[in-house]
Amino acid sequence: MFPKGITPEGLNEFSINTLVSHIDIEFTEVGDDYLIAKMPVSEKTKQPMGLLHGGASVALAETLGSVAASLIVTPKGQFAVGLEINANHIKSAREGYVYGKATPLHVGRSTHLWEIRITNEAGDLVAISKITMAILDKK
């Protein structure tokens, strides 16, 4: 599904000096039809009560879904933009890392729908998100 030669290292390099690098999101795996990234539960990503901020989870989900869609459409002269995102927060996290895995639910000509499951280091589901991407032609 993704073009050959895409690596986590390349995606991390591409993300320098963006929100992605500011909150320390790191791509760790590029599969045939999925992307995985991790994000620390740290001062940058916690809310005042010491828990992982829901917005940080959504930022991880949006990053994964947007990058995944972009990898598919960029070689076709298109680009992907977020149309809608939602998230359900299931379990809190106070430390360590959370891991997001984006997988496609629908890859169409004009829209993509990606599911992002966010888990903690023990593999427990922390949040689940779905993002709809609009696929537009470059002019």
C-alpha positions in Angstrom: 0.0 0.0 0.0 2.8 2.5 0.9 5.5 3.3 -1.6 8.7 1.3 -1.2 11.6 2.9 0.7 9.5 4.7 3.4 11.3 4.3 6.7 10.5 5.5 10.3 13.8 7.4 10.1 12.7 9.3 7.0 9.4 10.1 8.6 11.1 11.4 11.8 13.4 13.5 9.7 10.5 15.0 7.8 8.8 15.9 11.1 11.6 18.0 12.6 10.5 21.5 13.8 6.8 20.6 13.7 4.3 19.8 16.4 5.2 16.2 15.9 8.8 16.7 17.1 7.8 19.3 19.7 5.8 16.7 21.6 8.3 14.0 20.8 6.2 11.7 18.6 8.5 9.2 17.0 7.6 6.9 14.1 8.8 3.4 14.9 7.4 1.1 12.2 6.1 1.2 8.6 4.2 -1.9 7.7 2.5 -2.9 4.4 -0.7 -1.2 5.5 -0.1 0.4 8.9 2.1 2.9 10.6 3.2 2.9 14.3 4.5 5.8 16.3 5.2 6.3 20.0 4.8 9.4 22.2 6.1 9.9 25.8 3.7 10.7 28.6 5.7 13.6 29.8 5.4 17.3 30.9 4.8 18.2 27.2 1.8 15.8 26.9 0.2 15.7 30.3 -2.7 17.8 31.6 -2.5 19.5 35.0 -3.7 16.5 36.9 -0.7 14.5 35.7 -2.6 12.4 33.2 -2.0 12.1 29.4 -3.9 15.0 27.8 -6.7 13.9 25.5 -5.5 16.5 23.0 -2.1 14.9 22.9 -3.7 11.5 22.1 -5.6 13.2 19.3 -2.4 14.9 18.0 -0.8 11.4 17.9 -3.8 10.0 16.0 -4.0 12.9 13.6 -0.3 12.6 12.9 -0.6 8.9 12.1 -3.7 9.1 10.0 -2.5 12.2 8.0 0.9 10.8 7.3 -0.5 7.4 6.3 -3.0 9.0 3.8 -0.3 11.3 2.5 2.1 8.4 1.8 -0.5 6.8 -0.4 -1.6 9.8 -2.4 1.5 12.0 -2.8 3.0 9.9 -5.6 -0.4 10.3 -7.5 -0.1 14.1 -7.5 -2.6 14.5 -4.7 -2.5 15.6 -1.1 -4.5 14.7 2.0 -6.2 17.0 4.5 -8.1 16.2 7.6 -11.9 16.4 7.3 -13.0 15.0 10.7 -11.4 13.3 13.7 -12.9 11.8 16.8 -11.5 10.0 19.8 -12.8 7.9 22.7 -10.5 8.0 25.7 -10.7 4.6 27.4 -7.9 4.5 30.0 -5.6 7.1 31.6 -1.8 7.0 31.3 0.6 8.7 33.8 4.0 7.7 32.6 6.0 5.8 30.0 5.0 5.8 26.4 1.8 5.4 24.4 1.8 3.7 21.0 -0.5 4.6 18.1 -1.2 2.2 15.2 -3.0 3.5 12.1 -4.8 1.1 9.8 -7.0 1.8 6.9 -10.8 1.2 7.1 -11.5 2.8 3.7 -9.1 4.0 1.0 -11.2 5.6 -1.7 -10.6 8.0 -4.5 -11.7 11.1 -2.7 -11.7 10.1 1.0 -9.8 7.8 3.4 -10.9 6.6 6.8 -8.2 5.5 9.2 -8.5 3.9 12.6 -5.8 4.7 15.2 -5.6 2.5 18.3 -3.5 4.0 21.1 -2.2 1.6 23.7 0.1 1.8 26.7 3.3 -0.1 27.3 1.3 -3.1 28.7 -0.8 -3.2 25.5 -3.9 -1.8 27.2 -6.2 0.3 25.0 -5.9 4.0 26.0 -7.8 5.6 23.2 -9.3 4.8 19.9 -9.7 7.4 17.1 -11.0 7.6 13.6 -9.9 10.2 11.1 -11.5 11.0 7.7 -9.1 12.5 5.2 -10.2 14.4 2.1 -8.0 13.6 -0.9 -7.4 16.6 -3.2 -5.6 17.1 -6.5 -2.6 19.3 -6.6 -3.1 22.2 -9.0 
